[in-house]
């Protein structure tokens, strides 16, 4: 009995021990949720599951919050901090169980590790973004603005630090530090400026090229470097137990920086030149070496008692900017940092922010006091320094407001203070609120103080063209007579601004080559004036008594000036902002500008190129602003051949987009036509490859994209199937005649048609051009008034009701009478036609010819609908540009009017027929500049009235001057 009891006891004990041991060493369930594992429960052996949930929540919320803030041009850092505040104890942390399941304390070490790794890489990118060459070139004004802009807020910060130290030094979690160290940290937090956010704001407001932008950027570089040095000093003092230890930390840090400058940097430069990374971009080996160098430097500064971010920042400062190396290296790293790492870090800041601690009047008083001091200190210091450098008060205030931007750099400083236990959670929250307020207010205050109209006024005032009240100066010298105005009209354009696009280079090269006249005809000496003539010059009658008109003869005979503007989209990437700050060096390496310049030189045309990095919504405004600055009289825009706003075709897209089904680019063209009415002439050119798609692509007219041909294998004599590589070869046939065939349409009363004729006559000065002017005089047909654009409906009605000629018709007759006396008269033909304009154009294009064809149409050409015409049904048939950006599919007249705004109704119908009939021709749609006198129809004695004797005299003078210009 006893033996059995002992045996049972031993057996039970052994089984229990074995069960306990088995349960303790059991592997983690691999079935996941199928084994009832809660994914939101933190498992130290498998922390990636909860981390994915945390990262996904942070990224999604950041993007959602940033979307409305981006509409008012606010930086993304505000959305990232607000995300952390919402997820922290201030809002969602009050939901029972939310923080324990989504952000449990046991998971925060891993979350913080990833966030701080991202912070190290981000500070490296900040160092890359700081170009010390910019500081060296503007060191005088940068030193004054930066020094006074830091000294005043630093002093005010030291003042309020005494109150913060007195009232909040008993908060839990603070280290025992002296007031001097605390004061130094608060002063740095007040004085620092967010250089990366500042670059973004200057770029989005298009201020980098202004005096304000240059001064702020130069001062911001110095402010950033000095601020980080002071912060490193503060952290070293906190981490050192005694003053001698702090001295050793600073000495070692200085020695380490000298070692990097004089030993590591030369070796790095040698390696970069040897691998060709400076000119061709960093290789994968160079990227790996750079990351190792960043981590090693962060490790060293961390182990000597300074925060690891300082080591990464120093490496970024030392890497070269030559050849765009810094930009190309940033492109390799920035997306992962900005999308994943950085939102996690600022969300971590928000999780440490508790707005609930701002629970009494004293705390809110300090919130207001800190915000006021941050504004007054930076704005006053920057304003006074800028004013002492000779800027006007409004410019100086703008500089002060921009220098008050705190942004993400301030939040990094505050997080370092929180980790070093300099700040309590309460004071940390106070300063986070200040950083958000100052960053949010920077953009609207800058827009209010320094709007675009004030920038233009200030520029003209500094150039001495207007007085302070806006009244023009030297009006008598700048105003030309009617004779000079008529003389200027002999050529349609002399200064051309071209929107440079990679996909539009073929059509642009064709247009530039057409503008290139024979050199021996273009090089005409300036006429002799009374001052330069000989002693016997008084015997001859002067050609013109007006000196201003005489000076315009010299202007007329100057070479054609063509300026190319390449627009690049400003994105959220830091490399995009770096391109703006290094735009001069970047433009010299751009292959599109270099190709355009080389082609212009080969055609003996004065050309220039420039790059502008702006948001896509301001492309049209940038083009018009540059045209105004260059005094360009004609803006030429090539239509996108990629089917999108991007100029880079997708080489691996199996369904490439239809170029004509490009609504974003159609919107850009419409904005240019509408905004440039009183500024300059505008033309949109379509290459024949855009209008004429291959036959295989035309089989599905209702499809927005074209199917790509399937690659097939062919069997050889050996029985092995191979692919014929000759199918992928693009063949360019030689021109049969090397000549160009131009057609220009003129309908009575159309100013755009008149400009098209004048432009065609200018192109006809090229000996390789044959021109036909189609003068359509049919006025008996019914107008499709429902389809006529609003701006041409009045002209169409007057054209139908008035029997007398318009001023435009008189000018066309003058141009017509000068053709017979010009040297290009044998290559110019005028056809007077009594058919519809659309039928005349299509009949002319259908004539067989081996020459390259270009059709020039006016955007405001009145579309006359002929019910019985062969082209009327074809133009409105089912095989139209369905869902096109030029003409979306719609049957209503209202939609037709809206959809034809880009090119005008007549040009849209012409494009449809050319596309349907596969006519090999290029198309140029132009719109003439509308002068105030032209819009009021006051020239030549009023619209529809016969010319007065004075007008006839001016017309005769115009004819005489036209003959002179041809000679």
Secondary structure, 3 states (H helix, E strand, C coil): CHHHHHHHHHHHHHHHHHHHHHHHCCCCCCCHHHHCCCCCCCCCCCCHHHHHHHHHHHHHHHHHHHHHHHHCCCCHHHHHHHHHHHHCCCCHHHCCCHHHHHCCHHHHHHHHHHHHHHHHHHHHHHHHHCCHHHHHHCHHHHHHHHHHHHHHHHHHHHHHHHHHHHHHCCCCCCCCCCHHHHHHHHHHHHHCCCHHHHHHHHHHCCCCCCHHHHHHHHHHHHHHHHHHHHHHHHHHHHHCCCHHHHHHHHHHHHHHHHHHHHHHHHHHHHHHHHHCHHHHCCCHHHHHHHHHHHHHHHHHHHHCCCCHHHHHHHHHHHCCCHHHHHHHHHHHHHHHHHHHHHHHHHHHHHHCCCHHHCCCHHHHHHHHHHHHHHHHHHHHHHHHHHHHCCCCHHHHHHHHHHHCCCHHHHHHHHHHHHHCCCCCHHHHHHHHHHHHHHHHHHHHHHHHHCCHHHHHHHHHHHCCCECCCCCECCHHHHCCCHHHHHHHCCCCCCEEEEEECCCCHHHHHHHHHHHCCCHHHHCCCCCCCCCCCCCCHHHCCCCCCCHHHHHHHHHHCCCCEEEEEEEEECCCCHHHHHHHHCHHHHHHHCHHHHHHHHHHHHCCCEEEEEEEEECHHHHHHHHHHHHHHHCCCEEEEECCCCCCCCCCCCCCCCEEECCCCCHHHHHHHHHHHHHCCCCCEEEEEECHHHHCCCHHHHHCCCCCEEECCCCCEEECCCCCEEECHHHHCCCCCCCCCCCEEEEEEEECCCHHHHHHHHHHHHHCCCCCEEEEEEEECCCCCCCCCCCCCHHHHHHHHHHHHCCCCCHHHHHHHHHHHHHCCCCCHHHEEEEEECCCHHHHHHHHHCCCCCCEEEEEEECCCCCCCCCCCHHHHHHCCCCCCCCCCCCCCCCCHHHHHHHCCCCCHHHHHHHHHHHHHCCCCEEEEEECCCCHHHHHCCHHHCCCCCCCHHHHHHHHHHHHHHHHHHC
